[in-house]
Amino acid sequence: MRLLLDTHALIWFLDNEPRLSTPARAAIESKDNENWVSLVTGWEMAIKVSLGKLRLPIDYAEFFPGKLASLGFNIQTIDARHLHI
């Protein structure tokens, strides 16, 4: 199954945050699933880092997408077709 993690789910997963439910964590960790993160999540995180509202254990430029890729996460790009209602 493909999982698309939102910003909170991604951060909570990486921080081992207890607010991420046990079933959600198990799904992300399962080798049967593909983990995806939207480019929009990266954008949101970049904004939060620049405003001082989010701290990452490594530099943002190393984190997104490099660290995520090394953890097996895929990056979902966006284009105009994603913007239609």
LUMLUM-669216 format. One record per atom (N, C-alpha, C): residue in three letters; atom name; x, y, z; residue number from 1. Coordinates in nm, 3 decimals. Atoms other than C-alpha are relative to their C-alpha. Layout:
BEGIN
kolnu Ala | timi CA | xx X | yy Y | zz Z | kegu NUM $
...
***
This chain:
BEGIN
kolnu Met | timi N | xx 0.085 | yy -0.117 | zz 0.000 | kegu 1 $
kolnu Met | timi CA | xx 0.000 | yy 0.000 | zz 0.000 | kegu 1 $
kolnu Met | timi C | xx 0.090 | yy 0.123 | zz 0.000 | kegu 1 $
kolnu Arg | timi N | xx -0.072 | yy -0.128 | zz -0.003 | kegu 2 $
kolnu Arg | timi CA | xx 0.116 | yy 0.356 | zz -0.064 | kegu 2 $
kolnu Arg | timi C | xx -0.057 | yy 0.087 | zz 0.111 | kegu 2 $
kolnu Leu | timi N | xx 0.040 | yy -0.091 | zz -0.108 | kegu 3 $
kolnu Leu | timi CA | xx 0.108 | yy 0.587 | zz 0.235 | kegu 3 $
kolnu Leu | timi C | xx 0.054 | yy 0.138 | zz -0.032 | kegu 3 $
kolnu Leu | timi N | xx -0.042 | yy -0.139 | zz 0.017 | kegu 4 $
kolnu Leu | timi CA | xx 0.118 | yy 0.965 | zz 0.194 | kegu 4 $
kolnu Leu | timi C | xx -0.005 | yy 0.066 | zz 0.136 | kegu 4 $
kolnu Leu | timi N | xx -0.007 | yy -0.058 | zz -0.134 | kegu 5 $
kolnu Leu | timi CA | xx 0.236 | yy 1.116 | zz 0.521 | kegu 5 $
kolnu Leu | timi C | xx -0.014 | yy 0.151 | zz -0.008 | kegu 5 $
kolnu Asp | timi N | xx 0.005 | yy -0.146 | zz -0.008 | kegu 6 $
kolnu Asp | timi CA | xx 0.136 | yy 1.468 | zz 0.610 | kegu 6 $
kolnu Asp | timi C | xx 0.116 | yy 0.047 | zz 0.088 | kegu 6 $
kolnu Thr | timi N | xx -0.114 | yy -0.058 | zz -0.072 | kegu 7 $
kolnu Thr | timi CA | xx 0.378 | yy 1.703 | zz 0.784 | kegu 7 $
kolnu Thr | timi C | xx 0.008 | yy -0.050 | zz 0.143 | kegu 7 $
kolnu His | timi N | xx -0.002 | yy 0.045 | zz -0.140 | kegu 8 $
kolnu His | timi CA | xx 0.275 | yy 1.610 | zz 1.139 | kegu 8 $
kolnu His | timi C | xx 0.037 | yy -0.147 | zz 0.011 | kegu 8 $
kolnu Ala | timi N | xx -0.030 | yy 0.143 | zz -0.006 | kegu 9 $
kolnu Ala | timi CA | xx 0.283 | yy 1.237 | zz 1.073 | kegu 9 $
kolnu Ala | timi C | xx 0.148 | yy -0.025 | zz -0.025 | kegu 9 $
kolnu Leu | timi N | xx -0.141 | yy 0.016 | zz 0.030 | kegu 10 $
kolnu Leu | timi CA | xx 0.630 | yy 1.266 | zz 0.922 | kegu 10 $
kolnu Leu | timi C | xx 0.087 | yy 0.042 | zz 0.119 | kegu 10 $
kolnu Ile | timi N | xx -0.080 | yy -0.050 | zz -0.113 | kegu 11 $
kolnu Ile | timi CA | xx 0.770 | yy 1.476 | zz 1.207 | kegu 11 $
kolnu Ile | timi C | xx -0.018 | yy -0.090 | zz 0.121 | kegu 11 $
kolnu Trp | timi N | xx 0.025 | yy 0.087 | zz -0.115 | kegu 12 $
kolnu Trp | timi CA | xx 0.605 | yy 1.260 | zz 1.472 | kegu 12 $
kolnu Trp | timi C | xx 0.068 | yy -0.135 | zz -0.017 | kegu 12 $
kolnu Phe | timi N | xx -0.067 | yy 0.127 | zz 0.026 | kegu 13 $
kolnu Phe | timi CA | xx 0.739 | yy 0.945 | zz 1.308 | kegu 13 $
kolnu Phe | timi C | xx 0.150 | yy 0.014 | zz 0.025 | kegu 13 $
kolnu Leu | timi N | xx -0.145 | yy -0.019 | zz -0.012 | kegu 14 $
kolnu Leu | timi CA | xx 1.094 | yy 1.080 | zz 1.287 | kegu 14 $
kolnu Leu | timi C | xx 0.043 | yy 0.032 | zz 0.142 | kegu 14 $
kolnu Asp | timi N | xx -0.031 | yy -0.036 | zz -0.139 | kegu 15 $
kolnu Asp | timi CA | xx 1.082 | yy 1.216 | zz 1.644 | kegu 15 $
kolnu Asp | timi C | xx -0.043 | yy -0.107 | zz 0.100 | kegu 15 $
kolnu Asn | timi N | xx 0.052 | yy 0.105 | zz -0.088 | kegu 16 $
kolnu Asn | timi CA | xx 0.930 | yy 0.894 | zz 1.782 | kegu 16 $
kolnu Asn | timi C | xx -0.101 | yy 0.058 | zz 0.099 | kegu 16 $
kolnu Glu | timi N | xx 0.100 | yy -0.072 | zz -0.081 | kegu 17 $
kolnu Glu | timi CA | xx 0.646 | yy 1.113 | zz 1.912 | kegu 17 $
kolnu Glu | timi C | xx -0.118 | yy -0.092 | zz 0.031 | kegu 17 $
kolnu Pro | timi N | xx 0.111 | yy 0.087 | zz -0.037 | kegu 18 $
kolnu Pro | timi CA | xx 0.379 | yy 0.926 | zz 2.108 | kegu 18 $
kolnu Pro | timi C | xx -0.137 | yy 0.042 | zz -0.056 | kegu 18 $
kolnu Arg | timi N | xx 0.128 | yy -0.041 | zz 0.059 | kegu 19 $
kolnu Arg | timi CA | xx 0.103 | yy 1.132 | zz 1.942 | kegu 19 $
kolnu Arg | timi C | xx -0.030 | yy -0.073 | zz -0.130 | kegu 19 $
kolnu Leu | timi N | xx 0.023 | yy 0.084 | zz 0.118 | kegu 20 $
kolnu Leu | timi CA | xx 0.153 | yy 0.914 | zz 1.632 | kegu 20 $
kolnu Leu | timi C | xx -0.050 | yy -0.134 | zz 0.051 | kegu 20 $
kolnu Ser | timi N | xx 0.061 | yy 0.122 | zz -0.051 | kegu 21 $
kolnu Ser | timi CA | xx -0.075 | yy 0.617 | zz 1.688 | kegu 21 $
kolnu Ser | timi C | xx 0.086 | yy -0.123 | zz -0.031 | kegu 21 $
kolnu Thr | timi N | xx -0.072 | yy 0.126 | zz 0.020 | kegu 22 $
kolnu Thr | timi CA | xx 0.065 | yy 0.266 | zz 1.717 | kegu 22 $
kolnu Thr | timi C | xx -0.031 | yy -0.060 | zz -0.137 | kegu 22 $
kolnu Pro | timi N | xx 0.027 | yy 0.053 | zz 0.134 | kegu 23 $
kolnu Pro | timi CA | xx -0.121 | yy 0.149 | zz 1.402 | kegu 23 $
kolnu Pro | timi C | xx 0.066 | yy 0.083 | zz -0.112 | kegu 23 $
kolnu Ala | timi N | xx -0.064 | yy -0.085 | zz 0.102 | kegu 24 $
kolnu Ala | timi CA | xx 0.013 | yy 0.449 | zz 1.204 | kegu 24 $
kolnu Ala | timi C | xx 0.150 | yy -0.028 | zz -0.005 | kegu 24 $
kolnu Arg | timi N | xx -0.143 | yy 0.029 | zz -0.005 | kegu 25 $
kolnu Arg | timi CA | xx 0.370 | yy 0.383 | zz 1.319 | kegu 25 $
kolnu Arg | timi C | xx 0.029 | yy -0.137 | zz -0.064 | kegu 25 $
kolnu Ala | timi N | xx -0.020 | yy 0.134 | zz 0.055 | kegu 26 $
kolnu Ala | timi CA | xx 0.337 | yy 0.014 | zz 1.232 | kegu 26 $
kolnu Ala | timi C | xx -0.014 | yy 0.002 | zz -0.152 | kegu 26 $
kolnu Ala | timi N | xx 0.020 | yy -0.009 | zz 0.145 | kegu 27 $
kolnu Ala | timi CA | xx 0.207 | yy 0.100 | zz 0.884 | kegu 27 $
kolnu Ala | timi C | xx 0.121 | yy 0.065 | zz -0.067 | kegu 27 $
kolnu Ile | timi N | xx -0.117 | yy -0.069 | zz 0.057 | kegu 28 $
kolnu Ile | timi CA | xx 0.497 | yy 0.340 | zz 0.819 | kegu 28 $
kolnu Ile | timi C | xx 0.122 | yy -0.092 | zz 0.003 | kegu 28 $
kolnu Glu | timi N | xx -0.116 | yy 0.088 | zz -0.015 | kegu 29 $
kolnu Glu | timi CA | xx 0.750 | yy 0.084 | zz 0.942 | kegu 29 $
kolnu Glu | timi C | xx -0.011 | yy -0.129 | zz -0.081 | kegu 29 $
kolnu Ser | timi N | xx 0.021 | yy 0.125 | zz 0.072 | kegu 30 $
kolnu Ser | timi CA | xx 0.599 | yy -0.204 | zz 0.743 | kegu 30 $
kolnu Ser | timi C | xx 0.071 | yy 0.002 | zz -0.136 | kegu 30 $
kolnu Lys | timi N | xx -0.069 | yy 0.014 | zz 0.129 | kegu 31 $
kolnu Lys | timi CA | xx 0.812 | yy -0.322 | zz 0.452 | kegu 31 $
kolnu Lys | timi C | xx -0.100 | yy -0.025 | zz -0.114 | kegu 31 $
kolnu Asp | timi N | xx 0.103 | yy 0.023 | zz 0.101 | kegu 32 $
kolnu Asp | timi CA | xx 0.484 | yy -0.399 | zz 0.272 | kegu 32 $
kolnu Asp | timi C | xx -0.055 | yy 0.130 | zz -0.058 | kegu 32 $
kolnu Asn | timi N | xx 0.053 | yy -0.130 | zz 0.042 | kegu 33 $
kolnu Asn | timi CA | xx 0.409 | yy -0.027 | zz 0.235 | kegu 33 $
kolnu Asn | timi C | xx 0.108 | yy 0.088 | zz -0.059 | kegu 33 $
kolnu Glu | timi N | xx -0.087 | yy -0.104 | zz 0.055 | kegu 34 $
kolnu Glu | timi CA | xx 0.563 | yy 0.255 | zz 0.031 | kegu 34 $
kolnu Glu | timi C | xx -0.034 | yy 0.130 | zz 0.072 | kegu 34 $
kolnu Asn | timi N | xx 0.022 | yy -0.127 | zz -0.068 | kegu 35 $
kolnu Asn | timi CA | xx 0.606 | yy 0.579 | zz 0.224 | kegu 35 $
kolnu Asn | timi C | xx 0.030 | yy 0.116 | zz -0.095 | kegu 35 $
kolnu Trp | timi N | xx -0.010 | yy -0.117 | zz 0.086 | kegu 36 $
kolnu Trp | timi CA | xx 0.551 | yy 0.901 | zz 0.034 | kegu 36 $
kolnu Trp | timi C | xx -0.017 | yy 0.127 | zz 0.082 | kegu 36 $
kolnu Val | timi N | xx 0.011 | yy -0.133 | zz -0.061 | kegu 37 $
kolnu Val | timi CA | xx 0.595 | yy 1.264 | zz 0.137 | kegu 37 $
kolnu Val | timi C | xx -0.016 | yy 0.098 | zz -0.115 | kegu 37 $
kolnu Ser | timi N | xx 0.023 | yy -0.099 | zz 0.104 | kegu 38 $
kolnu Ser | timi CA | xx 0.458 | yy 1.548 | zz -0.071 | kegu 38 $
kolnu Ser | timi C | xx 0.106 | yy 0.109 | zz 0.003 | kegu 38 $
kolnu Leu | timi N | xx -0.088 | yy -0.115 | zz 0.010 | kegu 39 $
kolnu Leu | timi CA | xx 0.684 | yy 1.823 | zz -0.194 | kegu 39 $
kolnu Leu | timi C | xx -0.055 | yy 0.117 | zz 0.082 | kegu 39 $
kolnu Val | timi N | xx 0.064 | yy -0.104 | zz -0.078 | kegu 40 $
kolnu Val | timi CA | xx 0.433 | yy 2.051 | zz -0.022 | kegu 40 $
kolnu Val | timi C | xx 0.040 | yy -0.011 | zz 0.148 | kegu 40 $
kolnu Thr | timi N | xx -0.047 | yy 0.021 | zz -0.137 | kegu 41 $
kolnu Thr | timi CA | xx 0.538 | yy 1.896 | zz 0.312 | kegu 41 $
kolnu Thr | timi C | xx 0.138 | yy 0.061 | zz 0.016 | kegu 41 $
kolnu Gly | timi N | xx -0.133 | yy -0.060 | zz -0.005 | kegu 42 $
kolnu Gly | timi CA | xx 0.895 | yy 1.995 | zz 0.236 | kegu 42 $
kolnu Gly | timi C | xx -0.006 | yy 0.151 | zz 0.002 | kegu 42 $
kolnu Trp | timi N | xx 0.018 | yy -0.145 | zz 0.004 | kegu 43 $
kolnu Trp | timi CA | xx 0.781 | yy 2.346 | zz 0.156 | kegu 43 $
kolnu Trp | timi C | xx -0.048 | yy 0.050 | zz 0.136 | kegu 43 $
kolnu Glu | timi N | xx 0.051 | yy -0.039 | zz -0.131 | kegu 44 $
kolnu Glu | timi CA | xx 0.582 | yy 2.368 | zz 0.480 | kegu 44 $
kolnu Glu | timi C | xx 0.110 | yy -0.007 | zz 0.106 | kegu 44 $
kolnu Met | timi N | xx -0.108 | yy 0.014 | zz -0.097 | kegu 45 $
kolnu Met | timi CA | xx 0.878 | yy 2.242 | zz 0.679 | kegu 45 $
kolnu Met | timi C | xx 0.105 | yy 0.109 | zz -0.018 | kegu 45 $
kolnu Ala | timi N | xx -0.098 | yy -0.106 | zz 0.027 | kegu 46 $
kolnu Ala | timi CA | xx 1.113 | yy 2.491 | zz 0.510 | kegu 46 $
kolnu Ala | timi C | xx -0.048 | yy 0.133 | zz 0.057 | kegu 46 $
kolnu Ile | timi N | xx 0.056 | yy -0.124 | zz -0.055 | kegu 47 $
kolnu Ile | timi CA | xx 0.881 | yy 2.776 | zz 0.606 | kegu 47 $
kolnu Ile | timi C | xx 0.011 | yy 0.000 | zz 0.152 | kegu 47 $
kolnu Lys | timi N | xx -0.004 | yy 0.009 | zz -0.146 | kegu 48 $
kolnu Lys | timi CA | xx 0.858 | yy 2.656 | zz 0.967 | kegu 48 $
kolnu Lys | timi C | xx 0.144 | yy 0.010 | zz 0.053 | kegu 48 $
kolnu Val | timi N | xx -0.141 | yy -0.010 | zz -0.040 | kegu 49 $
kolnu Val | timi CA | xx 1.237 | yy 2.615 | zz 0.991 | kegu 49 $
kolnu Val | timi C | xx 0.046 | yy 0.144 | zz -0.010 | kegu 49 $
kolnu Ser | timi N | xx -0.045 | yy -0.138 | zz 0.020 | kegu 50 $
kolnu Ser | timi CA | xx 1.294 | yy 2.965 | zz 0.851 | kegu 50 $
kolnu Ser | timi C | xx -0.061 | yy 0.096 | zz 0.102 | kegu 50 $
kolnu Leu | timi N | xx 0.065 | yy -0.084 | zz -0.102 | kegu 51 $
kolnu Leu | timi CA | xx 1.049 | yy 3.112 | zz 1.106 | kegu 51 $
kolnu Leu | timi C | xx 0.041 | yy -0.037 | zz 0.142 | kegu 51 $
kolnu Gly | timi N | xx -0.042 | yy 0.044 | zz -0.132 | kegu 52 $
kolnu Gly | timi CA | xx 1.212 | yy 2.925 | zz 1.394 | kegu 52 $
kolnu Gly | timi C | xx -0.105 | yy -0.081 | zz 0.074 | kegu 52 $
kolnu Lys | timi N | xx 0.107 | yy 0.078 | zz -0.063 | kegu 53 $
kolnu Lys | timi CA | xx 0.898 | yy 2.718 | zz 1.459 | kegu 53 $
kolnu Lys | timi C | xx 0.024 | yy -0.150 | zz -0.008 | kegu 53 $
kolnu Leu | timi N | xx -0.034 | yy 0.141 | zz 0.012 | kegu 54 $
kolnu Leu | timi CA | xx 1.062 | yy 2.387 | zz 1.368 | kegu 54 $
kolnu Leu | timi C | xx 0.151 | yy -0.013 | zz 0.001 | kegu 54 $
kolnu Arg | timi N | xx -0.144 | yy 0.029 | zz -0.004 | kegu 55 $
kolnu Arg | timi CA | xx 1.405 | yy 2.255 | zz 1.454 | kegu 55 $
kolnu Arg | timi C | xx 0.021 | yy -0.143 | zz -0.045 | kegu 55 $
kolnu Leu | timi N | xx -0.034 | yy 0.132 | zz 0.049 | kegu 56 $
kolnu Leu | timi CA | xx 1.554 | yy 1.961 | zz 1.273 | kegu 56 $
kolnu Leu | timi C | xx 0.136 | yy -0.040 | zz 0.056 | kegu 56 $
kolnu Pro | timi N | xx -0.129 | yy 0.043 | zz -0.055 | kegu 57 $
kolnu Pro | timi CA | xx 1.844 | yy 1.748 | zz 1.400 | kegu 57 $
kolnu Pro | timi C | xx 0.117 | yy 0.022 | zz -0.096 | kegu 57 $
kolnu Ile | timi N | xx -0.103 | yy -0.032 | zz 0.100 | kegu 58 $
kolnu Ile | timi CA | xx 2.033 | yy 1.823 | zz 1.075 | kegu 58 $
kolnu Ile | timi C | xx -0.049 | yy 0.117 | zz -0.083 | kegu 58 $
kolnu Asp | timi N | xx 0.035 | yy -0.113 | zz 0.085 | kegu 59 $
kolnu Asp | timi CA | xx 2.037 | yy 2.111 | zz 0.830 | kegu 59 $
kolnu Asp | timi C | xx -0.112 | yy -0.039 | zz -0.096 | kegu 59 $
kolnu Tyr | timi N | xx 0.114 | yy 0.028 | zz 0.086 | kegu 60 $
kolnu Tyr | timi CA | xx 1.717 | yy 2.135 | zz 0.626 | kegu 60 $
kolnu Tyr | timi C | xx 0.043 | yy -0.048 | zz -0.138 | kegu 60 $
kolnu Ala | timi N | xx -0.046 | yy 0.037 | zz 0.134 | kegu 61 $
kolnu Ala | timi CA | xx 1.909 | yy 2.112 | zz 0.297 | kegu 61 $
kolnu Ala | timi C | xx 0.049 | yy -0.145 | zz -0.005 | kegu 61 $
kolnu Glu | timi N | xx -0.040 | yy 0.141 | zz -0.007 | kegu 62 $
kolnu Glu | timi CA | xx 2.048 | yy 1.774 | zz 0.409 | kegu 62 $
kolnu Glu | timi C | xx -0.122 | yy -0.090 | zz 0.024 | kegu 62 $
kolnu Phe | timi N | xx 0.117 | yy 0.078 | zz -0.040 | kegu 63 $
kolnu Phe | timi CA | xx 1.713 | yy 1.659 | zz 0.546 | kegu 63 $
kolnu Phe | timi C | xx -0.094 | yy -0.029 | zz -0.116 | kegu 63 $
kolnu Phe | timi N | xx 0.101 | yy 0.013 | zz 0.105 | kegu 64 $
kolnu Phe | timi CA | xx 1.483 | yy 1.723 | zz 0.252 | kegu 64 $
kolnu Phe | timi C | xx 0.063 | yy 0.024 | zz -0.136 | kegu 64 $
kolnu Pro | timi N | xx 0.052 | yy 0.135 | zz -0.009 | kegu 65 $
kolnu Pro | timi CA | xx 1.501 | yy 1.516 | zz 0.040 | kegu 65 $
kolnu Pro | timi C | xx 0.103 | yy -0.105 | zz 0.040 | kegu 65 $
kolnu Gly | timi N | xx -0.106 | yy 0.097 | zz -0.022 | kegu 66 $
kolnu Gly | timi CA | xx 1.837 | yy 1.352 | zz 0.119 | kegu 66 $
kolnu Gly | timi C | xx -0.021 | yy -0.100 | zz 0.112 | kegu 66 $
kolnu Lys | timi N | xx 0.019 | yy 0.089 | zz -0.115 | kegu 67 $
kolnu Lys | timi CA | xx 1.774 | yy 1.212 | zz 0.466 | kegu 67 $
kolnu Lys | timi C | xx -0.125 | yy -0.086 | zz -0.019 | kegu 67 $
kolnu Leu | timi N | xx 0.123 | yy 0.076 | zz 0.023 | kegu 68 $
kolnu Leu | timi CA | xx 1.421 | yy 1.110 | zz 0.373 | kegu 68 $
kolnu Leu | timi C | xx 0.024 | yy -0.114 | zz -0.100 | kegu 68 $
kolnu Ala | timi N | xx -0.030 | yy 0.103 | zz 0.099 | kegu 69 $
kolnu Ala | timi CA | xx 1.548 | yy 0.922 | zz 0.069 | kegu 69 $
kolnu Ala | timi C | xx 0.082 | yy -0.113 | zz 0.062 | kegu 69 $
kolnu Ser | timi N | xx -0.082 | yy 0.103 | zz -0.063 | kegu 70 $
kolnu Ser | timi CA | xx 1.806 | yy 0.741 | zz 0.280 | kegu 70 $
kolnu Ser | timi C | xx -0.083 | yy -0.088 | zz 0.094 | kegu 70 $
kolnu Leu | timi N | xx 0.091 | yy 0.076 | zz -0.085 | kegu 71 $
kolnu Leu | timi CA | xx 1.519 | yy 0.628 | zz 0.505 | kegu 71 $
kolnu Leu | timi C | xx -0.104 | yy -0.077 | zz -0.082 | kegu 71 $
kolnu Gly | timi N | xx 0.092 | yy 0.073 | zz 0.088 | kegu 72 $
kolnu Gly | timi CA | xx 1.330 | yy 0.492 | zz 0.204 | kegu 72 $
kolnu Gly | timi C | xx -0.127 | yy 0.075 | zz -0.035 | kegu 72 $
kolnu Phe | timi N | xx 0.119 | yy -0.078 | zz 0.033 | kegu 73 $
kolnu Phe | timi CA | xx 1.075 | yy 0.774 | zz 0.170 | kegu 73 $
kolnu Phe | timi C | xx 0.010 | yy 0.049 | zz -0.144 | kegu 73 $
kolnu Asn | timi N | xx 0.011 | yy -0.053 | zz 0.135 | kegu 74 $
kolnu Asn | timi CA | xx 0.962 | yy 0.876 | zz -0.177 | kegu 74 $
kolnu Asn | timi C | xx -0.056 | yy 0.142 | zz 0.007 | kegu 74 $
kolnu Ile | timi N | xx 0.051 | yy -0.137 | zz 0.005 | kegu 75 $
kolnu Ile | timi CA | xx 0.896 | yy 1.240 | zz -0.268 | kegu 75 $
kolnu Ile | timi C | xx -0.101 | yy 0.009 | zz -0.113 | kegu 75 $
kolnu Gln | timi N | xx 0.106 | yy -0.021 | zz 0.099 | kegu 76 $
kolnu Gln | timi CA | xx 0.566 | yy 1.313 | zz -0.445 | kegu 76 $
kolnu Gln | timi C | xx 0.008 | yy 0.143 | zz -0.049 | kegu 76 $
kolnu Thr | timi N | xx -0.005 | yy -0.134 | zz 0.056 | kegu 77 $
kolnu Thr | timi CA | xx 0.614 | yy 1.606 | zz -0.677 | kegu 77 $
kolnu Thr | timi C | xx -0.143 | yy 0.048 | zz -0.029 | kegu 77 $
kolnu Ile | timi N | xx 0.131 | yy -0.055 | zz 0.034 | kegu 78 $
kolnu Ile | timi CA | xx 0.327 | yy 1.834 | zz -0.770 | kegu 78 $
kolnu Ile | timi C | xx 0.012 | yy 0.072 | zz -0.133 | kegu 78 $
kolnu Asp | timi N | xx 0.006 | yy -0.080 | zz 0.122 | kegu 79 $
kolnu Asp | timi CA | xx 0.222 | yy 1.991 | zz -1.096 | kegu 79 $
kolnu Asp | timi C | xx -0.142 | yy 0.052 | zz -0.014 | kegu 79 $
kolnu Ala | timi N | xx 0.129 | yy -0.068 | zz 0.018 | kegu 80 $
kolnu Ala | timi CA | xx -0.076 | yy 2.181 | zz -1.234 | kegu 80 $
kolnu Ala | timi C | xx -0.119 | yy -0.094 | zz 0.010 | kegu 80 $
kolnu Arg | timi N | xx 0.115 | yy 0.093 | zz -0.006 | kegu 81 $
kolnu Arg | timi CA | xx -0.297 | yy 1.871 | zz -1.263 | kegu 81 $
kolnu Arg | timi C | xx -0.043 | yy -0.030 | zz 0.143 | kegu 81 $
kolnu His | timi N | xx 0.035 | yy 0.022 | zz -0.139 | kegu 82 $
kolnu His | timi CA | xx -0.287 | yy 1.837 | zz -0.884 | kegu 82 $
kolnu His | timi C | xx -0.081 | yy 0.116 | zz 0.059 | kegu 82 $
kolnu Leu | timi N | xx 0.063 | yy -0.121 | zz -0.053 | kegu 83 $
kolnu Leu | timi CA | xx -0.437 | yy 2.184 | zz -0.843 | kegu 83 $
kolnu Leu | timi C | xx -0.146 | yy 0.015 | zz -0.040 | kegu 83 $
kolnu His | timi N | xx 0.139 | yy -0.010 | zz 0.046 | kegu 84 $
kolnu His | timi CA | xx -0.774 | yy 2.118 | zz -1.008 | kegu 84 $
kolnu His | timi C | xx -0.097 | yy -0.045 | zz 0.108 | kegu 84 $
kolnu Ile | timi N | xx 0.105 | yy 0.034 | zz -0.097 | kegu 85 $
kolnu Ile | timi CA | xx -1.089 | yy 2.105 | zz -0.800 | kegu 85 $
kolnu Ile | timi C | xx -0.090 | yy -0.105 | zz -0.059 | kegu 85 $
***
